[in-house]
Amino acid sequence: MSELQGVFPILPTIFHADGSVDETGTSNVFEYLLGAGAAGVVFPGLASEYDMLTPEERLHLTACIGRWNEGRVPVIVGASAGSLDQAVAYARAGADIGAAAAMVLTPHAHAGDPTAMAAFFNDLHARSGVAIMLQNAPAPMGIGLGVDEVVSLAARVPGIAYVKEETMPSGHRITALGQRTAGSVRAVFGGAGARYVLDELARGAVGTMPACEITEVHVAMLAAWAAGDRESARTLFERTLPLLSMQAIFRWRLTKAVLKRRGLIASDHVRAPGPALDREDQRELDILLNRIADLVPMDSAPGRTRKPSA
């Protein structure tokens, strides 16, 4: 059985209205994830706006998560970076808080050079001592390695323990990776906002790493699946898919809009570029949330203990 499995939501970075990091808001969301039953937490990922954080902010927040967590759940630290030295620094920060793995995108600098790619990941593992989760995402975020390339890379880098497969069609790839990396990779996770999660689970994924705003629903969905109640799992999936479709467009803005409505954060400020929700989008979001209010109540959230501060 895999060491890591289940729902591992991406913890967003919460900002004050002036754009500064809101540690209390970020901590509130972290506690919500644990209260909602998340098997573990990932930080920082794309949904954390990691590329909008300074190195100092990333390192500081990683240390904060270690203090907040106190070993309650596995943490996967995001260590994607523009250079090997930066990636090592982020992975080591994860090691300092006992991270179970460091999730790292395939670096663009080594696209088309499998020897250099393997050297990068071997060096990262050797210098950090943390198990690697290869995040295979399509361009522009990653380079979208083919199945043959992932299999070869995992064979050349013993430190790659997990794969997060997000290149489409993810289901086909997860099937192939499960068959061809059984001796070298412990498990494969799905991603892509959990929009294909049931297909991924059916094909052998051990878990999913979605955005965090409906974590309790994803936890219930995977619990139903694991219990063999595929009909209940599919009902939950179908009921939440319209919201996930909207989330695919607005990304971190949609996540924070929902978290603010749930009373977990005071400001939905984002640093990353992207489309903002206009008045009609806000109206549509209210309609979608109202239709799943029994699953995602706006007047309460698991683990909500502190009043958010602006």
Secondary structure, DSSP 8 states (H G I E B T S, - for coil): --SS-EE--B----B-TTSSB-HHHHHHHHHHHHHTT-S-EEES-GGGTGGGS-HHHHHHHHHHHHHHHTTSS-EEEE---SSHHHHHHHHHHHHHTT-SEEEEE--GGGTT-HHHHHHHHHHHHHHH---EEEEE--TTTS----HHHHHHHHHH-TTEEEEEE-SSSHHHHHHHHHHHSTTT-SEEEE-GGGTTHHHHHHTT--EE---STTHHHHHHHHHHHHTT-HHHHHHHHHHHHHHHHHHHHHTHHHHHHHHHHTTS-S-----S------HHHHHHHHHHHHHTTTTS-TT--TT--S----
